[in-house]
C-alpha cells in the first residue's frame, strides 16, 4: 500500500508485557503449559477482533480498564519506506566487503 502512496485504513495492535520472573523458564513442561495458555489468549483476542473490529481493553495493575489509544500514522516523506531496508543493505555491504577482502587474500596465496 505504501509503495502506491496509500496508507492502510487502520493498524491494530495489542501489546502485553510479561515479567521474566513470572515465566517458568526452569521447567520445560511448565513453560510449555504457560506458552500454550498465551496462545489460547491470543486466539481469544483474535476472535474478539474479528467479531468487534477491535481488541478488548485490558485491566492494568490497579484493575482499571485501560482505554484505547488511537492515532494517525503518516509518513513525512515517501522515501521513508526505504528506511526499512537500511539495515539489510548495510549488512549486505559489510558482507560484500569482507568477501572481497578474503577473496583478495586468497588470490595472493596462489
C-alpha positions in Angstrom: 0.0 0.0 0.0 2.8 2.4 0.9 4.6 1.9 -2.4 1.4 3.0 -4.1 1.2 6.1 -1.9 -1.7 4.8 0.1 -1.8 4.3 3.8 -3.6 1.4 5.4 -7.1 2.4 6.7 -6.0 1.2 10.2 -3.4 -0.7 12.0 -4.4 -2.6 15.1 -2.0 -3.9 17.8 -2.5 -5.4 21.2 0.6 -5.1 23.4 1.2 -7.0 26.6 4.3 -7.4 28.6 5.4 -10.2 31.0 7.9 -10.0 33.8 10.7 -12.5 33.1 10.4 -13.7 36.8 6.8 -14.8 36.0 7.8 -17.0 33.1 8.6 -20.6 34.1 11.9 -20.9 32.2 13.4 -23.5 34.5 10.9 -26.3 33.7 10.1 -27.3 30.1 6.7 -28.8 31.0 5.6 -25.7 32.9 6.9 -23.4 30.2 5.0 -25.4 27.5 1.8 -25.0 29.5 2.4 -21.3 30.1 3.1 -20.7 26.4 0.1 -22.7 25.4 -2.1 -20.5 27.6 -0.7 -17.4 25.9 -1.6 -18.9 22.5 -5.2 -19.6 23.8 -5.3 -15.9 24.9 -4.1 -14.8 21.5 -6.8 -16.9 19.8 -9.4 -15.3 22.1 -8.1 -11.9 21.2 -8.2 -12.6 17.5 -11.8 -13.9 17.9 -12.8 -10.7 19.7 -11.1 -8.6 17.0 -12.7 -10.4 14.1 -16.1 -10.1 15.9 -16.0 -6.5 17.0 -13.3 -4.9 14.8 -11.0 -4.0 17.7 -9.1 -5.7 20.6 -10.7 -5.6 24.0 -9.4 -3.2 26.7 -7.3 -4.8 29.3 -7.1 -4.5 33.1 -4.0 -2.8 34.4 -2.3 -3.5 37.7 -4.9 -1.3 39.5 -7.7 -3.4 38.0 -9.0 -0.4 36.0 -9.9 -0.7 32.3 -7.3 0.9 30.0 -8.6 3.0 27.2 -7.7 2.5 23.6 -5.1 4.7 22.0 -6.0 5.8 18.5 -3.6 7.8 16.4 -2.9 8.5 12.8 0.3 7.2 11.4 1.6 9.1 8.4 4.9 9.2 6.6 6.6 12.6 6.5 8.1 11.8 3.1 7.5 9.0 0.6 11.1 7.8 0.8 10.8 6.8 4.5 9.7 3.4 3.2 13.4 2.9 2.2 14.4 3.1 5.9 13.1 -0.4 6.3 15.9 -1.7 4.1 18.8 0.3 5.6 20.0 -2.4 8.0 19.7 -5.1 5.4 21.6 -3.0 2.8 24.3 -2.2 5.5 24.7 -5.9 6.3 25.0 -6.7 2.6 27.6 -4.1 2.1 29.7 -5.4 5.0 29.3 -9.0 3.7 30.4 -7.8 0.3 33.5 -6.0 1.7 34.5 -9.0 3.8 34.1 -11.3 0.8 36.3 -9.0 -1.3 38.9 -8.8 1.5 39.1 -12.6 1.9 39.0 -13.1 -1.9 41.9 -10.7 -2.3 43.9 -12.6 0.4 43.1 -15.9 -1.4 44.3 -14.6 -4.7 47.7 -13.7 -3.2 48.3 -17.2 -1.9 48.1 -18.7 -5.4 
